[in-house]
Amino acid sequence: MTQQETKLDKYADLLVDIGLNVQKDGRVFIRGASDALPLIRKVTEKAYEKGAKEVKVLMSDDELTKLHAKHQSKEELSTIHQWSIDERMFYSDEKAGFLSITSSSPELMKDVDPEKLQAMQVASGRAFKDFSNRIQSDYHSWCVAGYPSVEWARLVYPDLDDEAAVDALMDLILYTVRADLENPVEAWEQHDATLHEKVDYLNGKKYKSLRYDAPGTDLVIGLPKGHLWAGASSLNADGQKFMANMPTEEVFSVPEKTRVDGYVSNTLPLSYGGNLIDDFKLTFEDGKVVDFEAGQGYEMLENLLNTDEGARYLGEVALVPNDSPISNKGRLFYNTLFDENASCHVALGSAYSFCIEDGKNMSREELEQAGLNDSITHVDFMIGSAELDIYGITDDGTEEKVFEKGNWAF
C-alpha cells in the first residue's frame, strides 16, 4: 500500500468512525460523483466491516449532469420525481447515516443558462425540504467530505499537470482532515474538545449581538434569546455522536432573522450552482438584504437571493480563526466545505434548529416565532480576514472583544 493509499484508508476510517459513527445493523446512504469512486468503495467496505446492514450509493457523473442541464428544458429540470423523494425519506426514517462527498468542479455549470440553474436549485430545495429540516435538526447522523476531481484540481493547482494536480489536492484534503497524522481518530477527539471549549465560553456569555468591523464590512448581527453555539461533534436523535463536516474548524449559531443591519463584503469567492461569485457586498436592513453588488457572478447572486423569501435573510453565523490549519496553507479551494473552514462566515437561508434551546423539538412555526429564518436554501459565504474584529454585545450594551485581527480574543 502506497503512502497516499494508507492516508486514504485512514480517511475512510475517519468518515465511518468519526464522521457518521456507523452503528451495527444501521444503514448508510452515500451521495457522490464518479470521480470519488475510490473513496466511495473504501467507505462502503469500512461501513460493512463496522456492521452496517446496507450501504446505499447514489452516484452521479459530472459530465452527464452538465449534459442534462444544457439540453433538458427548464420544466424538465424542475421535475423531481416522487420516487426520488420517497427513497431519501425512507433512509431518513431508518435513521441512516448520510455521507455526501463533494468533488465537482466549482465551475462545472458556468456555460449553463442561469435560469435553468435557478430552476434546478429551487425545485430540489422544495422537493427535499422535509429531508433538509431533519438534517438541520440532527435527526440522524450526516457528514460532508471532499475528494478531488481533475477539473477541481486544475482550478486549485493551475500550474500542475492533471495527475500532479489531483495528487496535490488529495494530499491537501487529507491534511485538512488530519488523515496524514499517526493517529487521526485521537487527533479528532482532541480537536473536538478544543472547539467545545469555545462553544462553552460563548454559551456562557449569551451575547445579545455581534458587531463586525473590517474593510468593506460594518455589520451588527442580533442573536435570538436562547440561542446556542455549536461546533465539531453533534448528537443525533438517538444520542449518538457524529461529525457533520470533515474538515471543520468553526463554532456557529443562529442570527435573529430581523436583527441584522449594516453591510458585509466577501473575502473569498463563493462557489454556487457550478459558478463562482466574487467581489460582492450585501446591505442589510432589519435582517433583509436590501441591496447587493458583485464584481463576478452578479446574475447567480441575484438568483440565489430570489430563491425564496428567506434567501435574503441570514440563517447562520460562524466563527473561524484566521490562524487555523486550512487558512495557514494559503490555498484557495474554491469549495465552500473547505474555504468556510479557513474564514469566518455567515449563511443566507435556513437556520439550524439545534442552535436554539429546545429547537430540535420545535415545529417550523415555533422556530420562526423564536426568531429563526426558514428557507429552502442554505448558502455559506466567507467574510473573515486578518483585519476582522468582532465584538460581543451584552444586554447592557457593553462590548467585549471576541475576535481581534482575525483570531480569537480569549
N, C-alpha and C positions, 0 to 999 in steps of 0.2 A: 504494500500500500504506500503510495507516494505521500509526501508531506501534506499536500493540499487535500488528497483523499482522506487522510487522517483528520484534518481540520473539518472537512465536510461531514465526516462521520460524527464528530463531536457536535457539529451544528445540528444535525438531525436529532441527536440525543437531547440537546437543549430544547428544541422545539417540542419534542414529545414529553420530556420530563418537566421542564420549567414553563415553556410556553402554554401548552394545552393541559399538562398534567393528566395524561391519558389514564383512565381507570380500567380495571379488569371488567370485561363484558360491556364496555362502553362502545359507542360509535364515534367515528371521526369523519369529517367532511372536509376535503381539500379542494380548494379552487386555485388554479394556476395556469399559466400559458405553457406551451410545449417546450419553450426554452428552459423551463425549470424542471424538466423531467428527471434529471439525475437526482435532484433533491427530493422530488415527489416520491420517487422509488425508495429512497433511503428512509424517508419519514414513514412511508407505508410499512416497510419492513420493521422498523423500530416500534411502531404502534402495535403491530400484531405481536411482537415479542413481549410487549407490556400487557398483553391480554385483551386487546380490542377485538370485538367480535365482527366488526365490519369497518373497512376504510373505503368510503365513497370518494371517488376522484372525478371532479368536473373540470376537464381540461379544454382549453381553447388554443387557438393558434393566431398570432398577431396578424399575419398576412391575410388569413381568411377573415378575421374580424374587420380589417381595413377594407377588403373587397366588398364585404356585405354592406359596410357603411357607405361606400362610394356608389354602389349600384342599386341598392334597395331604395324604395320610396320612403319618404318621411313617415307615412302612415304605417308601412310595414315595419319600420324600425321602432315605431311606437307601440307595437303589439307585443305584449308579454303574455305568453300562453299560461293559462291557469295551472296546467300540469307542472310547469316550472316553479310556480309559486308554491303549489302543494308539496312538491318534492322538498323544497327548502324548509317549509314549515314542519314536514314530517320529521326531519332530522332535528329541528329545533325542539319539537315536542319530546323527542327522545333524549334531549339534552346532550346531543353530540358535541364534541369539541370541533370548532370551526377554524380551519387554518387557511389563510389567504396569502399566497406567495406572489409578490409583485415583481415583475421582470420586464414589463413592456417599455419601449422607448417613450420618453416624455413627449416626443414629437410625432408619435405614431399617427395621429389624426390631423396633422397640420394642413393637409390638402383636401380635407373633407368639409363639405358645406357646414358652417357653424349652426345653421338652423336645424340640420339633421342631428348634429351632436347634442344640441339642447333638447330636442325631442326625445332622444335616447336617454339622456340623463333624467328628464322629468318622468318618463314612462317607467324607468327602472326604480326611481325613488318612490313613486306612488305604489307600484306593484309590491315592493318589498318593504313597505313602511312598517308593517307589523313585525317583521323579522328585525329591522333596524331598531325598533323600540326594545326588543329583547336584548339585542347586543348592547344598547346604551343603558340597560338596567342590570347588566351582568347576569342575565338569566342562566346562561350556560357559558362554558369556557370558550374563549376565542383568542386568536393570535394573528398578527400580520407580520410577515417577514419578507425578505428580499432574496433574489437570485439574479445574476447578470444575464442579459441578452446581448448579442453582438451590437445591436443598434443603440442600446442604452450605454454600453461600454464605450462605444465610439464617441458619444457625447461627453462622457466624463473624462476620457483619455484620448483626445483628438490627435495627439502626436504619435500614438502607437498603432501598430497593425492590429487587425481584428483579434488574433489569438492572444497577443500580448495584452491588449486592452481588456479582454474578458478575464484573463488571469489576474490582472492588476485589480480589477473591480471585485473579483471574487475574494482576493486577499483582503481588500478594504472592508468588504461586507463582513467577512469572518472576524476581522479586528473589531468592528463595531459591536458585535455580539459576544465578544470575549471568547470565541471559539479557538483563538490562537494561543490561549493560556493552557498551562499544565492541567488545571482543574477548573474548567469553565463553570460547572454547577456551583462549586464553592464560591467562585468569584461573583456569580449572580446573586447568591444568597447574601453576600456582604454588600453588594450594590443595592439590593432591595432594602436592607436595613438602613443604609445611609440615606436613601431617598425618603424613607418613612420618618427619619428624624426631622427632615424639613417639613414633611406633612404635619407631624405632631406640633411643631412650633407654630406653623401658620394656623392650624385649627385652634390652638390655644389663644391666638391673638384676636380672631373674629373681627378682622378689619371691616369697616363699612364700605370702603372703596380703595382702589389702587389708582395712583396717578403716575402716568408715563411721561418722561421728558427725554427727548433725544432729537437730533437733527431730523426735521420732517415729521416729527411726532409730538403732539401735545394732547394727551388723551386722559380722561378720567373714566374708569370702569367701576360702576357700582356693583357691590356683591350682595346677594339677597340674604335676608335673615335666615339663619340655619344652614348657610352654605357649608360645604365640606371640601377640604382639599384631599386629593388622592394622588397616587404615584406608584410606579413599579407594580407589584403584585396586587391582584384583586381577589375577591371571593365570589364564586358563583352561588346560585340559589341553594345548592347542596352544601355550601360551606367549604368547597374545595378551592385551593389557591391556584391561580393561573397568571400568566404574564401576557397582557393584551398586545403589546408591541415589543418586538425584538429587532432593533435596539430600542431602548428608552432611557432618556436622561431627564425627563420632565416631572414636575409636580403640577397639578392642574385643578381648576374648579370651574364654577359656572358664574357668568355675569348675571346681573338682574336685567331683564330684557330692555326695559325702558330707561335705564340709568347709565347710558354710555354717551359721552359728549366730548367733542373735540375732533382732532384729525390724527390719522396714523398712516405712515408710509412703510411699504415693504422693504426689507433689507436683503432678501434672497428671492430668486424667481419662483413663481408658483406654477407647477405642472397641473393642468386641469383639462380633462376631456381630450387628452392627447395633444395638447398645445401648451405653450409657455406664455404666462402673463408676467410682465415685469415693469419696473419703474412706475408703480401705481400708488395712489393715495386715496383714502376713503375719508369722508367727513360725516360725522355722526351728530344727530340731534335727537334727544330723548330716545336714544337707543338705535335709531334707524339711520341707515346710510342715505343721506340726502343729496350727496354729490360725490363724484368719483372721476378719476382721470387715470390714464395708463399710457406709458410710452410704447408698450408692446402688448398685443392681445386685448385691445380695448373691447372688441365685439364679444370675445369669450367672457371677459369680466362682466360685461353688461348682461349676457345670457345667464351667468351664474347668479347675479343679483336679482334677476327676474324669474328665477326658478319657481318661487312662490313667495308669499308674504313674509315668511320667516327667514328667507335667504338674505334679507337686508338687515338682520339683527344678529348679534353675536350669541354663540352657544357655548363657547369655551374660552378660558384664559389660562395660559400655560407658561410656567417659568422654567427656563433652561439657562444655566450659566454659560457665558461665553468661553470660560475656561473649562471645557469638557472634552472628552476623548474625540468626538466627531468634529467639533469645531476646531480643535487644535491641529487636526490633519490638514486644514485649509483647502479641502477638496469639495467642490460643489457637486452634489449628487443629481440635481435636477429631479429629485424624487422626494415627496413630502415625508414619507416614513423616516427617511434619514436626515433630510435637511431640517425638519422640525425639531430634531433632537440635537441640533447644533445651535439653536436660536430660540429665544422667547417667541411665542406665537399666540395668535388668537384664531378662532374659527367662526366663520359665518355659518348660520344654520342651527341645527338642533342641539339641545343640551343633554348632557348625561344625567339621568335621573338619580344615580347613586351619589351625585355631588350635592345633594340637599338632604337634610335629616329626614329619615323615613321615606326617601324618594323612591326606593325600589318597590314600595307598596302603594304608591300613589297612581291614580289614573292620569291620563294626559291633561284632563281638565284641571285636576288638583295641582299638577306640576306647573301649569300655566298660571294658576292663581298664586302660586308661590314665587312667581317671577321668572320661570324658566322658559326659554324660547323653544318653539316647535317648528320643524321644517322637514321636508323630505330630503334635504341635503345637509352635509356637514363637511366644510372645506377649510382646512387649516392654512394659514399663511404666516410667513415669518417676519417678525418685526424687531428682533433682538440685534444688538451690536455691542462693541466695546465702549460705545458712547451713551448707552441707555442707563438712565437712573429710574428706579421705581420706588414710590413711596406708599406705604400703607397708611390709610387714614382711619383713625379711631372714631368712636361715636362722638367724642367731644371736639373733633376737628384736628386733633394733634396728628402731625405727620412723622412717620418713622421710616428710615431707610430700609428697604427690603433688598434692592439691588443697587449697587454702585459701580458705575463704569462697566456694566455688563455682567457683573458677578454678584453672588450672594453677599449681603452686607452684614450677615450674622453667622 
